[in-house]
Amino acid sequence: MSRAEISCAEVVELVTDYLEGALDAHTRSRVEAHLAACDGCTGYLDQMRQTIVIAGRVEPDRLPPPLRDGLRRAFQGWRGRA
Amino acid sequence: MYARRVSAPDTRPGYVPSADDAALVEALRAGDESAFMQLIDDYGPQMLRVAMLYTPTRAVAEDVVAETWLAILDGLDRFEGRSSLKTWIFRILVNRARTRGVRERRSVPFSSLGDGEERSVEPDRFLPPGDRSAGHWAAAPARWSDLPEERLLAGETVAAAHAAIEELPPAQRTVITLRDVEGWDANEVCDLLGISEGNQRVLLHRARAKVRRALERHLQGAA
């Protein structure tokens, strides 16, 4: 299968749209045909997928304790007024 | 007590109010402090991050978050479940943050996407024009799924991703955090930030490209 139709540099810039399902059918076919014949872009797509997985492991921040405590007190105050 | 909920985007027709949301609102009305603190912990950090897009300083963003929670509590009786609780909370937040930002003359972060073209990968990773295989990878990127999982998902690797995310420009940082760290779907992010799907994808694309590059340096020591 020829990968001459679309270059690797172009595929790299289409990767997000591809993963989001936002490519039109024709472009998606061209990207998939390219991926089938290109170890480089297959590797890049794999790295992008792993990047998303790793990002998903980032622990969300915590609120700064003074703010958190202030909110708790605000709730207690609100409850007392209600 | 209340599990972290994944809300359905309420922009769909026929949105069905969540029983979880109703139970949570009832608990808050009844003065259940642990329910309130759970809600704070679930949404607070993201609220702070979003507020910081609109406010000049972190201190102002913290004020906005605090004011928002008071507005939420005072407005509980008016919450009818026509949107998800999360959407309702974040809409109040964004309105307040914008108002405060305008007052403090902070520029709107999504008015432009910045300079036009950003390349995901350095051009010298591809074979140059004139080469028989111009435009193709000079060396194929390694598959990370072939790496041992304990290396790929090690604390240090996750920390490298986190550090890269923190370095991103604010709009890119917000989008990748909401989408990939927090698991919001595209509709929710676009709705919250008032941006088009296309804009959201551009921001996500640029953010992910930078994080990937940082991870590549961390995992392989290469630029």
Interface residues (C-beta under 8 A of the other chain):
Chain A: R3 S7 C8 A9 E10 V12 E13 V15 T16 D17 E20 A22 C38 D39 G40 C41 T42 G43 Y44 D46 Q47 M48 R49 Q50 T51 I52 V53 I54 A55 G56 R57 V58 E59 P60 D61 R62 L63 P64 L67 R68 G70 L71 R72 A74 F75 Q76 W78 R79 A82
Chain B: R29 G31 E33 F36 M37 I40 D41 G44 P45 Q46 L48 R49 E62 V65 A66 W69 L70 L73 D74 R119 S120 V121 P123 F126 A134 G135 H136 W137 A139 A140 P141 A142 R143 W144 S145 L152 L153 T157 V158 A161 H162 I165 I176 D180 V181 E182 G183 A186 E197 R201 L204 H205 R208 V211 R212 L215 E216
